Amino acid sequence: MGGPAADHDVPGGLRYLPIAEHGLIGDLRSVALVGTDGTIDWYCCPAFDAPSVFASVLDAERGGRFELAATVPARTKQFYFPDTNVLITRFFTEDGVGEVQDFMPLDGEPAEAERHRLIRRVVCVRGSIPFRTRVAPRFDYGARPHTVRLTGDTAVFETDGMALALTATVPLETAGPDVRGDFKLSEGESAVFALDKVGGDVTPRRCARTEAEEQFAATVAYWRRWLSASRYKGRWREMVHRSALTLKLLTYAPTGAIVAAPTTSLPERLGGERNWDYRYVWVRDAAFCVYALLRLGFTGEAEAFMRFVTRHISPGDGKVSGPLQIMYGIDGRTELPERTLDHLEGHQGSAPVRVGNAAADQLQLDIYGALIDSIYLYDKWAQPISSDQWDDVCALVDWVCAHWDQPDEGIWETRGGRKNFLYSRLMCWVAIERAIRMANRRGLPADLRHWRECRDTIYRRIMSRGWSEARQAFVQHEDGDVLDAAVLMMPLTKFIAPTDPKWLSTLDALTEELVSDSLVYRYDPQSSPDGLHGDEGTFSICSFWYVEAMVHAGRIDEARLAFEKMLTYANHLGLFAEEISHTGQQQGNFPQAFTHLALISAAFNLDRALG
């Protein structure tokens, strides 16, 4: 997996694994990326958006890493313990086979949750294998120095306001600011490493082999119990369930927030500048996640997100950009200032590395439709919303009725100026239409006459000014002729019949211009400048939307082939980043909630069509 040809060497013999050569573990507060070479090269503690402790995926020299591997030449393979988020990396050597079991325990006492324990259990399953480890934290994205203190089998790494304790069942020694160890295991023997956040009431606590075994079993049981609620029994069970498990890892248990991705600045194109921080709650992405999880029968996550919305998103805020921000911090905060970390070279030299996100201040009208649609589905499939929540929905819909015809930055967050994007209009229509449905179904009070007038006005505006006679297609923005994959949502939101001649003509135009071997580009930056340099890969959520649009159009065979092809682009664990490069590599932040929720929806609808 990821042989030398795929690696990028840097000074000092360290190298970058490709983005796809990683698995993910987490504790519903943060995650760690584990490479196929056994190295943890991304981990933020104690939360998704906290500064990194290990970030060698963004700078092999300065980012920090937790290496754990065989010291002799080895082939490696990685897989998830079935139906869980427990990751196993296997090492095949001349003299034996060993494995590293990586997981973060859940379901502990409240005090234990504050420990944010990360366990790495090494087992020799055949023969004997020599291993080595090097634990090299680099606090605050590699910008803050630390001290290390080794006492017996416990090493404490300390910096201002933060301390991590490493306990091990094998001898350790210090090496400058790091800790290292060499050990050999024979068949049946194991070693355990546990990394804890310590301080306050949480003190270093060694993790004996028996405790590691118990926590392994408890973590496996937790994930299997969670997954057993899934109602999906279709053809692509393994991929759908892996996507569901991944979406669950992207939820932040303390608040119910759902992050767009757990990483920052993984490049959309190697050497390009399209590197963004996705460790926040995009209203759109999170609302779509709620839809995907509700589809499978997971109502708890939807309920938790609705609590987040009620607690942190108040329609009365009266910001310039409207009552909703497009994104929030995982704790509900609204300030997400963007800055670049110029001391980090970026993944494979792809600078800049950014933290924070300036797009938080953009106007993106489509988020109102995404949010209200998810509230509508929650009300229909999970439980009825409260009277207070309905008042909030009414306030949002009234605002949409008054502001839907403004130009905005659109779903793709372009930095090339505001336009009258068709997709934004479409989702404003969805916001009003779903609220009308809710009011009618439950007899809730609403200014229905006014809402209907606005809804119908938007419909007519899209049909007249969003349609290009020249292209015989619905286009990216009013009175233009640029194609955009976001219009694939028109039949999926029930705005237009999936067999309407205008829609089928649009689908043909998109297929011709934006589809490459079933992969779909968002738009062509050459014909629709977005204020950024360079091109990008195909957008995986659009590829799954394309599958779904073809299903609804009755092109089932084409849809199934496109879906099966798309699955071949997943990594070895069934994970997807945001985009796929010209050569089929994963690009952008990883794993991406958008891609996985769209996979679930496409699989669900394709299954239903196939019968």
C-alpha positions as CSV (number, residue, x, y, z in Angstrom):
1,M,0.0,0.0,0.0
2,G,1.4,3.4,-0.9
3,G,4.8,2.1,-2.1
4,P,7.7,4.4,-2.5
5,A,6.5,5.7,-5.9
6,A,3.5,7.3,-4.2
7,D,5.5,9.0,-1.5
8,H,7.0,12.4,-1.5
9,D,10.5,12.7,0.1
10,V,11.5,15.6,2.2
11,P,14.8,16.5,3.8
12,G,15.8,14.2,6.7
13,G,14.4,11.1,5.1
14,L,10.8,11.8,6.3
15,R,8.1,11.4,3.7
16,Y,4.5,12.3,3.0
17,L,1.9,9.5,2.6
18,P,-0.7,10.4,0.0
19,I,-4.0,11.6,1.6
20,A,-5.8,8.4,0.8
21,E,-3.2,6.3,2.6
22,H,-4.9,6.9,6.0
23,G,-7.6,5.6,8.3
24,L,-9.5,7.5,10.9
25,I,-10.2,6.9,14.6
26,G,-12.0,9.2,17.1
27,D,-13.9,9.6,20.3
28,L,-16.7,12.0,19.1
29,R,-14.6,15.0,20.2
30,S,-11.6,14.7,18.0
31,V,-10.0,12.3,15.6
32,A,-6.6,11.0,14.6
33,L,-5.4,10.1,11.1
34,V,-3.3,6.9,11.1
35,G,-1.2,6.2,8.0
36,T,-0.7,2.8,6.4
37,D,2.9,3.0,7.7
38,G,1.6,3.0,11.3
39,T,2.3,6.7,11.9
40,I,-0.3,9.0,13.4
41,D,0.3,12.2,11.4
42,W,-2.8,14.3,12.4
43,Y,-4.3,14.7,15.8
44,C,-5.9,17.8,17.5
45,C,-6.5,17.6,21.2
46,P,-8.9,18.0,22.9
47,A,-11.3,18.9,20.1
48,F,-11.6,18.9,16.3
49,D,-10.7,22.6,16.1
50,A,-8.0,22.7,18.8
51,P,-4.4,23.3,17.7
52,S,-2.7,20.1,16.4
53,V,-0.4,17.9,18.5
54,F,0.6,15.7,15.5
55,A,0.5,17.4,12.1
56,S,3.2,15.8,10.0
57,V,0.6,15.4,7.2
58,L,1.0,19.2,6.8
59,D,4.7,19.4,7.5
60,A,6.8,16.2,7.7
61,E,9.7,18.0,9.5
62,R,7.9,20.4,11.9
63,G,4.4,19.0,12.3
64,G,4.9,16.2,14.9
65,R,4.1,12.5,14.7
66,F,3.6,9.3,16.6
67,E,5.5,6.5,14.7
68,L,4.9,2.9,15.5
69,A,6.1,0.3,13.0
70,A,8.2,-2.9,12.4
71,T,11.9,-2.1,12.3
72,V,12.5,-4.6,9.5
73,P,11.1,-4.3,5.9
74,A,7.4,-5.0,6.0
75,R,4.4,-4.9,3.7
76,T,1.4,-3.3,5.4
77,K,-2.3,-3.6,5.1
78,Q,-5.0,-1.7,6.9
79,F,-8.6,-2.5,7.7
80,Y,-11.4,-1.7,10.2
81,F,-12.4,-4.3,12.8
82,P,-15.7,-5.2,11.3
83,D,-18.6,-2.8,11.9
84,T,-16.5,-0.5,14.1
85,N,-14.1,2.5,14.0
86,V,-11.3,0.5,15.5
87,L,-8.4,0.5,13.0
88,I,-5.9,-2.3,12.5
89,T,-2.6,-1.8,10.6
90,R,-0.9,-5.2,9.9
91,F,2.8,-5.6,9.2
92,F,3.9,-8.6,7.2
93,T,7.7,-9.4,7.6
94,E,10.0,-12.3,6.7
95,D,9.9,-13.5,10.3
96,G,6.3,-12.9,11.3
97,V,3.1,-10.9,11.2
98,G,2.1,-8.2,13.7
99,E,-0.6,-5.6,14.0
100,V,-1.2,-2.2,15.6
101,Q,-4.8,-1.8,16.9
102,D,-5.7,1.9,17.1
103,F,-8.8,3.3,18.9
104,M,-10.1,5.9,21.2
105,P,-12.3,4.6,24.0
106,L,-15.9,5.9,24.3
107,D,-18.7,5.5,26.8
108,G,-16.4,6.2,29.8
109,E,-17.1,8.2,32.9
110,P,-17.4,12.0,32.4
111,A,-13.9,12.5,33.9
112,E,-12.5,9.8,31.6
113,A,-13.9,11.6,28.6
114,E,-11.7,14.6,29.6
115,R,-8.7,12.2,29.3
116,H,-9.2,11.9,25.5
117,R,-7.3,8.6,25.6
118,L,-5.8,7.2,22.5
119,I,-4.7,3.6,22.7
120,R,-2.2,1.9,20.4
121,R,-2.0,-1.9,21.1
122,V,0.7,-3.8,19.3
123,V,0.2,-7.6,18.9
124,C,2.5,-10.2,17.3
125,V,0.2,-12.8,15.7
126,R,2.8,-15.0,14.1
127,G,6.5,-15.6,14.5
128,S,8.4,-12.6,16.0
129,I,8.8,-9.0,15.0
130,P,11.0,-6.1,16.2
131,F,9.1,-2.8,16.6
132,R,10.1,0.8,17.2
133,T,8.2,3.8,18.3
134,R,8.9,7.5,18.3
135,V,6.5,9.9,19.9
136,A,7.2,13.5,18.8
137,P,4.4,15.9,19.7
138,R,4.6,19.5,18.4
139,F,2.1,21.6,20.2
140,D,0.0,24.5,18.7
141,Y,0.6,23.5,15.1
142,G,4.3,23.0,15.7
143,A,4.7,26.6,17.0
144,R,5.1,26.0,20.7
145,P,8.1,24.4,22.4
146,H,7.6,21.8,25.1
147,T,9.4,19.9,27.8
148,V,9.5,16.1,28.3
149,R,9.8,14.3,31.6
150,L,10.3,10.5,31.8
151,T,9.5,8.7,35.0
152,G,9.5,4.9,34.8
153,D,7.1,3.9,32.1
154,T,5.4,7.4,31.9
155,A,6.5,10.3,29.8
156,V,4.8,13.7,30.3
157,F,5.0,16.3,27.5
158,E,4.3,19.7,28.7
159,T,3.7,23.2,27.2
160,D,1.8,26.3,28.3
161,G,-1.7,25.2,29.3
162,M,-1.4,21.7,27.9
163,A,0.1,18.4,29.0
164,L,0.0,14.9,27.4
165,A,1.1,11.7,29.2
166,L,2.3,8.7,27.4
167,T,2.3,5.4,29.3
168,A,3.8,2.2,27.8
169,T,4.3,-1.4,28.8
170,V,7.8,-1.4,27.1
171,P,10.9,0.6,28.1
172,L,11.1,4.2,26.8
173,E,13.9,6.7,26.6
174,T,14.0,10.4,25.8
175,A,15.5,11.7,22.5
176,G,15.6,15.5,22.7
177,P,12.0,16.7,23.0
178,D,10.7,13.2,21.9
179,V,10.4,9.8,23.4
180,R,11.5,6.6,21.6
181,G,11.5,2.9,22.3
182,D,12.6,-0.4,20.6
183,F,11.1,-3.7,21.5
184,K,10.6,-7.2,20.1
185,L,7.4,-9.3,20.4
186,S,7.0,-13.0,19.9
187,E,3.8,-14.8,18.9
188,G,1.0,-14.0,21.4
189,E,2.8,-11.1,23.0
190,S,1.6,-7.6,23.1
191,A,2.6,-4.0,24.0
192,V,0.3,-1.1,24.9
193,F,0.8,2.6,24.4
194,A,-1.8,5.1,25.8
195,L,-1.7,8.8,25.2
196,D,-3.8,10.9,27.6
197,K,-4.5,14.6,28.0
198,V,-3.7,15.3,31.7
199,G,-4.1,18.2,34.0
200,G,-6.6,19.3,36.7
201,D,-8.3,16.1,38.0
202,V,-6.9,13.9,35.2
203,T,-3.6,12.4,36.3
204,P,-1.4,10.1,34.3
205,R,-2.7,6.5,34.5
206,R,-0.9,3.5,33.0
207,C,-2.8,1.3,30.6
208,A,-2.0,-2.3,31.5
209,R,-2.5,-5.1,28.9
210,T,-5.7,-6.3,30.6
211,E,-7.2,-2.8,30.7
212,A,-6.3,-2.3,27.0
213,E,-8.1,-5.5,26.2
214,E,-11.2,-4.5,28.1
215,Q,-11.2,-1.0,26.5
216,F,-10.8,-2.6,23.0
217,A,-13.8,-4.9,23.7
218,A,-15.9,-2.0,25.1
219,T,-15.0,0.2,22.1
220,V,-15.9,-2.5,19.6
221,A,-19.2,-3.1,21.5
222,Y,-20.0,0.7,21.4
223,W,-19.6,1.0,17.6
224,R,-21.5,-2.3,16.9
225,R,-24.4,-1.2,19.2
226,W,-24.5,2.1,17.4
227,L,-24.5,0.6,13.9
228,S,-27.1,-2.0,14.8
229,A,-29.7,0.8,14.6
230,S,-29.2,1.1,10.8
231,R,-32.2,0.2,8.7
232,Y,-30.2,-0.1,5.5
233,K,-30.3,-3.7,4.2
234,G,-29.4,-2.9,0.5
235,R,-26.7,-4.1,-1.9
236,W,-23.9,-1.7,-0.7
237,R,-24.2,-2.4,3.0
238,E,-20.5,-2.3,3.7
239,M,-19.9,1.0,1.9
240,V,-23.0,2.6,3.3
241,H,-22.2,1.5,6.9
242,R,-18.6,2.7,6.6
243,S,-20.0,6.1,5.5
244,A,-22.4,6.1,8.4
245,L,-19.6,5.2,10.9
246,T,-17.5,8.0,9.3
247,L,-20.2,10.6,9.7
248,K,-20.7,9.6,13.3
249,L,-16.9,10.2,13.9
250,L,-17.5,13.7,12.6
251,T,-20.0,14.5,15.3
252,Y,-19.0,16.5,18.4
253,A,-20.8,14.8,21.3
254,P,-20.8,17.7,23.8
255,T,-22.9,20.0,21.5
256,G,-24.4,17.9,18.7
257,A,-22.3,19.8,16.1
258,I,-21.2,18.0,12.9
259,V,-18.0,19.1,11.2
260,A,-17.5,19.2,7.4
261,A,-14.2,17.3,7.7
262,P,-11.7,16.8,10.6
263,T,-8.7,18.3,8.8
264,T,-7.4,21.6,7.6
265,S,-5.5,22.6,4.4
266,L,-5.2,19.3,2.7
267,P,-4.9,20.6,-0.8
268,E,-7.6,20.4,-3.5
269,R,-4.7,20.3,-5.9
270,L,-1.0,19.6,-5.0
271,G,0.9,22.9,-5.1
272,G,-2.3,24.9,-5.4
273,E,-3.7,27.5,-3.0
274,R,-7.2,26.0,-2.5
275,N,-6.4,24.8,1.0
276,W,-9.2,25.5,3.6
277,D,-10.0,24.7,7.2
278,Y,-13.1,22.4,7.4
279,R,-13.2,21.7,11.1
280,Y,-16.4,23.7,11.6
281,V,-20.1,23.3,11.3
282,W,-21.4,24.3,7.9
283,V,-25.1,24.7,8.2
284,R,-25.5,23.1,4.7
285,D,-23.2,20.1,5.3
286,A,-24.6,19.3,8.7
287,A,-28.2,19.6,7.5
288,F,-27.5,17.2,4.6
289,C,-25.8,14.8,7.2
290,V,-29.0,14.9,9.2
291,Y,-30.9,13.8,6.1
292,A,-28.5,10.9,5.4
293,L,-28.5,9.7,9.0
294,L,-32.3,9.9,9.3
295,R,-32.6,7.9,6.0
296,L,-30.7,5.1,7.8
297,G,-32.7,5.4,11.0
298,F,-30.2,7.2,13.2
299,T,-32.5,9.7,14.9
300,G,-30.2,10.5,17.9
301,E,-27.7,12.4,15.8
302,A,-30.5,14.4,14.2
303,E,-31.9,15.2,17.6
304,A,-28.5,16.3,18.9
305,F,-28.0,18.6,15.8
306,M,-31.5,20.1,16.3
307,R,-30.5,20.9,19.9
308,F,-27.3,22.6,18.5
309,V,-29.4,24.6,16.1
310,T,-31.9,25.7,18.8
311,R,-29.2,26.6,21.3
312,H,-26.7,28.3,19.0
313,I,-28.5,29.6,15.9
314,S,-30.9,32.3,16.8
315,P,-32.9,33.8,13.9
316,G,-33.0,37.1,15.8
317,D,-29.3,37.9,15.6
318,G,-29.9,40.3,12.7
319,K,-26.4,40.1,11.2
320,V,-25.6,41.9,7.9
321,S,-25.4,38.5,6.2
322,G,-28.8,37.5,7.5
323,P,-30.1,35.6,10.5
324,L,-27.9,32.5,9.8
325,Q,-24.1,32.4,9.5
326,I,-23.0,29.8,6.9
327,M,-20.8,28.1,9.5
328,Y,-20.2,28.0,13.3
329,G,-17.6,26.7,15.6
330,I,-18.3,23.3,17.2
331,D,-19.2,25.1,20.4
332,G,-21.6,27.5,18.5
333,R,-19.2,30.4,18.3
334,T,-19.5,32.8,15.4
335,E,-16.0,34.3,15.2
336,L,-13.7,32.1,13.0
337,P,-10.9,34.4,11.9
338,E,-8.7,33.0,9.1
339,R,-4.9,33.1,9.3
340,T,-2.1,31.3,7.6
341,L,0.6,29.3,9.4
342,D,3.6,30.3,7.4
343,H,6.0,28.1,9.5
344,L,4.4,24.9,8.0
345,E,5.2,23.9,4.4
346,G,1.8,22.3,3.7
347,H,1.1,18.7,2.5
348,Q,3.8,17.8,0.0
349,G,4.7,21.5,-0.1
350,S,1.2,22.8,-0.8
351,A,1.1,26.1,1.1
352,P,-0.6,28.0,2.6
353,V,-1.8,26.1,5.7
354,R,-4.9,28.0,6.9
355,V,-6.7,27.8,10.3
356,G,-10.1,29.6,10.7
357,N,-12.3,30.3,7.7
358,A,-13.0,33.8,6.3
359,A,-16.0,32.4,4.3
360,A,-17.9,32.5,7.6
361,D,-19.0,36.1,6.7
362,Q,-20.3,35.2,3.2
363,L,-23.9,35.4,2.2
364,Q,-25.0,32.0,1.0
365,L,-28.8,31.9,0.6
366,D,-29.0,28.2,-0.1
367,I,-28.3,27.3,3.6
368,Y,-31.9,28.3,4.5
369,G,-33.3,25.6,2.3
370,A,-30.8,23.0,3.5
371,L,-31.6,23.7,7.2
372,I,-35.4,24.0,6.8
373,D,-35.5,20.8,4.7
374,S,-33.7,18.9,7.4
375,I,-36.1,20.3,10.1
376,Y,-39.0,19.2,7.9
377,L,-37.6,15.7,7.6
378,Y,-36.8,15.5,11.3
379,D,-40.4,16.6,12.0
380,K,-41.7,13.9,9.6
381,W,-39.4,11.0,10.4
382,A,-38.1,11.5,14.0
383,Q,-40.4,13.7,16.1
384,P,-42.6,16.8,15.8
385,I,-40.7,20.1,16.3
386,S,-41.7,22.3,19.3
387,S,-43.8,25.4,19.1
388,D,-40.6,27.5,19.8
389,Q,-38.8,25.8,17.0
390,W,-41.8,26.5,14.7
391,D,-41.6,30.2,15.6
392,D,-37.9,30.1,14.6
393,V,-38.7,28.4,11.3
394,C,-41.4,31.1,10.6
395,A,-38.9,33.9,11.3
396,L,-36.4,32.3,8.9
397,V,-39.0,31.8,6.1
398,D,-40.2,35.4,6.5
399,W,-36.6,36.5,6.1
400,V,-36.1,34.4,3.0
401,C,-39.3,35.8,1.5
402,A,-37.9,39.3,1.9
403,H,-34.3,38.6,0.7
404,W,-34.3,35.6,-1.7
405,D,-33.5,37.8,-4.8
406,Q,-30.2,39.2,-3.6
407,P,-26.9,38.1,-5.3
408,D,-24.7,35.9,-3.0
409,E,-21.5,33.9,-2.9
410,G,-23.3,30.6,-3.6
411,I,-22.8,27.0,-2.5
412,W,-19.2,26.9,-3.7
413,E,-18.1,29.9,-1.6
414,T,-16.5,31.6,-4.6
415,R,-14.3,34.5,-3.8
416,G,-15.0,36.1,-7.2
417,G,-17.9,38.4,-6.3
418,R,-21.6,37.8,-5.7
419,K,-24.0,36.5,-8.4
420,N,-27.6,35.5,-8.8
421,F,-26.9,31.8,-8.5
422,L,-29.6,29.4,-9.6
423,Y,-28.8,27.0,-6.7
424,S,-29.3,29.7,-4.1
425,R,-32.7,30.5,-5.6
426,L,-33.6,26.8,-5.8
427,M,-32.9,26.3,-2.1
428,C,-34.8,29.5,-1.1
429,W,-37.8,27.9,-2.9
430,V,-37.1,24.7,-0.9
431,A,-37.1,26.7,2.4
432,I,-40.5,28.1,1.8
433,E,-42.0,25.0,0.2
434,R,-41.0,22.7,3.1
435,A,-42.3,25.1,5.6
436,I,-45.6,25.3,3.8
437,R,-45.8,21.4,3.9
438,M,-45.1,21.4,7.6
439,A,-47.7,24.0,8.3
440,N,-50.3,22.1,6.3
441,R,-49.5,18.7,7.7
442,R,-49.7,19.8,11.3
443,G,-52.1,22.8,11.0
444,L,-49.5,25.2,12.3
445,P,-50.0,28.9,12.1
446,A,-48.3,30.6,9.1
447,D,-48.7,33.5,6.6
448,L,-49.5,30.9,4.0
449,R,-50.8,33.3,1.3
450,H,-47.6,35.4,1.4
451,W,-45.4,32.3,1.5
452,R,-47.1,30.7,-1.5
453,E,-46.8,33.9,-3.5
454,C,-43.1,34.1,-2.8
455,R,-42.6,30.4,-3.5
456,D,-44.3,30.7,-6.9
457,T,-42.4,33.9,-7.8
458,I,-39.1,32.1,-7.2
459,Y,-40.3,29.2,-9.3
460,R,-41.1,31.4,-12.3
461,R,-37.9,33.4,-11.9
462,I,-35.8,30.2,-12.1
463,M,-37.8,28.9,-15.0
464,S,-37.4,32.1,-17.0
465,R,-34.0,33.5,-16.1
466,G,-32.2,30.3,-14.9
467,W,-32.8,28.6,-18.3
468,S,-30.5,29.2,-21.2
469,E,-32.2,28.8,-24.7
470,A,-28.7,28.7,-26.2
471,R,-27.4,25.9,-24.0
472,Q,-30.8,24.2,-23.7
473,A,-30.0,23.8,-20.0
474,F,-30.4,25.3,-16.6
475,V,-27.3,27.3,-15.8
476,Q,-25.1,28.5,-12.9
477,H,-26.5,32.0,-12.5
478,E,-29.2,34.1,-14.0
479,D,-28.8,35.4,-17.6
480,G,-25.6,33.4,-18.0
481,D,-24.6,30.3,-19.9
482,V,-22.1,28.6,-17.6
483,L,-23.0,25.1,-16.5
484,D,-22.8,24.1,-12.8
485,A,-23.2,20.6,-11.2
486,A,-25.2,22.2,-8.3
487,V,-28.3,22.2,-10.6
488,L,-28.3,18.4,-10.2
489,M,-30.2,19.1,-7.0
490,M,-33.2,20.4,-9.0
491,P,-35.0,17.0,-9.3
492,L,-33.6,15.8,-6.0
493,T,-35.4,18.6,-4.2
494,K,-38.6,17.9,-6.1
495,F,-38.4,21.3,-7.8
496,I,-38.7,19.8,-11.3
497,A,-40.0,16.5,-12.5
498,P,-36.9,14.2,-13.1
499,T,-38.3,13.4,-16.6
500,D,-39.2,17.0,-17.6
501,P,-37.8,17.6,-21.1
502,K,-36.0,20.7,-19.9
503,W,-34.4,18.7,-17.1
504,L,-33.3,15.8,-19.4
505,S,-31.8,18.3,-21.7
506,T,-29.9,19.8,-18.8
507,L,-28.7,16.4,-17.7
508,D,-27.4,15.7,-21.2
509,A,-25.5,19.1,-21.2
510,L,-24.0,18.4,-17.8
511,T,-22.9,14.9,-18.9
512,E,-21.2,16.3,-22.0
513,E,-19.4,19.2,-20.4
514,L,-18.7,18.4,-16.7
515,V,-18.6,14.6,-16.5
516,S,-15.4,12.5,-17.0
517,D,-15.7,8.7,-16.5
518,S,-18.7,9.2,-14.2
519,L,-16.8,11.8,-12.2
520,V,-18.3,15.3,-12.1
521,Y,-16.6,18.7,-12.0
522,R,-18.4,21.5,-10.1
523,Y,-18.0,24.0,-12.9
524,D,-15.3,25.2,-15.3
525,P,-13.2,27.9,-13.5
526,Q,-12.0,29.1,-16.9
527,S,-15.6,30.1,-18.0
528,S,-16.7,31.0,-14.5
529,P,-13.8,32.7,-12.6
530,D,-14.0,32.1,-8.8
531,G,-11.3,34.4,-7.7
532,L,-8.7,31.7,-7.2
533,H,-5.8,30.4,-9.2
534,G,-5.4,26.9,-10.6
535,D,-7.9,24.2,-11.4
536,E,-9.3,21.5,-9.1
537,G,-10.3,17.8,-9.2
538,T,-13.8,16.4,-9.7
539,F,-16.1,17.0,-6.8
540,S,-17.2,13.7,-5.2
541,I,-20.6,15.0,-3.8
542,C,-21.5,16.0,-7.4
543,S,-20.6,12.6,-8.7
544,F,-23.1,11.0,-6.3
545,W,-25.7,13.7,-7.0
546,Y,-25.3,12.7,-10.7
547,V,-26.0,9.1,-9.9
548,E,-29.1,10.1,-8.0
549,A,-30.3,12.4,-10.8
550,M,-29.9,9.6,-13.3
551,V,-31.8,7.2,-11.0
552,H,-34.7,9.6,-10.9
553,A,-34.6,10.2,-14.7
554,G,-35.0,6.4,-15.1
555,R,-31.5,5.9,-16.5
556,I,-30.9,3.0,-14.0
557,D,-28.2,1.1,-15.8
558,E,-26.1,4.2,-16.3
559,A,-26.6,5.3,-12.7
560,R,-25.5,1.9,-11.4
561,L,-22.4,1.9,-13.5
562,A,-21.5,5.4,-12.5
563,F,-22.0,4.5,-8.8
564,E,-19.9,1.3,-9.0
565,K,-17.1,3.3,-10.8
566,M,-17.3,5.9,-8.1
567,L,-16.8,3.3,-5.4
568,T,-13.5,2.2,-7.0
569,Y,-12.1,5.7,-6.2
570,A,-12.6,5.1,-2.4
571,N,-9.4,4.4,-0.5
572,H,-8.6,0.9,0.9
573,L,-11.0,1.5,3.8
574,G,-13.9,2.9,1.9
575,L,-13.1,6.5,2.7
576,F,-13.4,9.6,0.4
577,A,-11.8,13.0,0.5
578,E,-13.6,16.0,-1.1
579,E,-12.3,15.6,-4.6
580,I,-10.6,13.2,-7.0
581,S,-7.6,14.3,-9.1
582,H,-7.0,13.8,-12.8
583,T,-5.0,10.6,-11.9
584,G,-7.6,9.2,-9.5
585,Q,-6.0,10.4,-6.2
586,Q,-8.0,11.7,-3.2
587,Q,-7.6,15.4,-2.9
588,G,-8.8,18.0,-0.3
589,N,-9.8,17.5,3.3
590,F,-10.3,13.9,4.4
591,P,-12.6,12.3,5.1
592,Q,-15.3,14.6,3.8
593,A,-18.8,14.5,5.3
594,F,-20.3,15.8,2.1
595,T,-19.0,12.9,0.0
596,H,-20.1,10.2,2.5
597,L,-23.6,11.6,3.0
598,A,-24.1,11.8,-0.8
599,L,-22.9,8.2,-1.1
600,I,-25.6,7.1,1.4
601,S,-28.3,8.9,-0.4
602,A,-27.3,7.6,-3.8
603,A,-27.0,4.0,-2.6
604,F,-30.4,4.3,-0.9
605,N,-32.2,5.6,-4.0
606,L,-30.4,3.3,-6.4
607,D,-31.3,0.3,-4.3
608,R,-35.0,1.4,-4.3
609,A,-35.0,1.8,-8.1
610,L,-33.4,-1.6,-8.6
611,G,-36.0,-3.2,-6.4
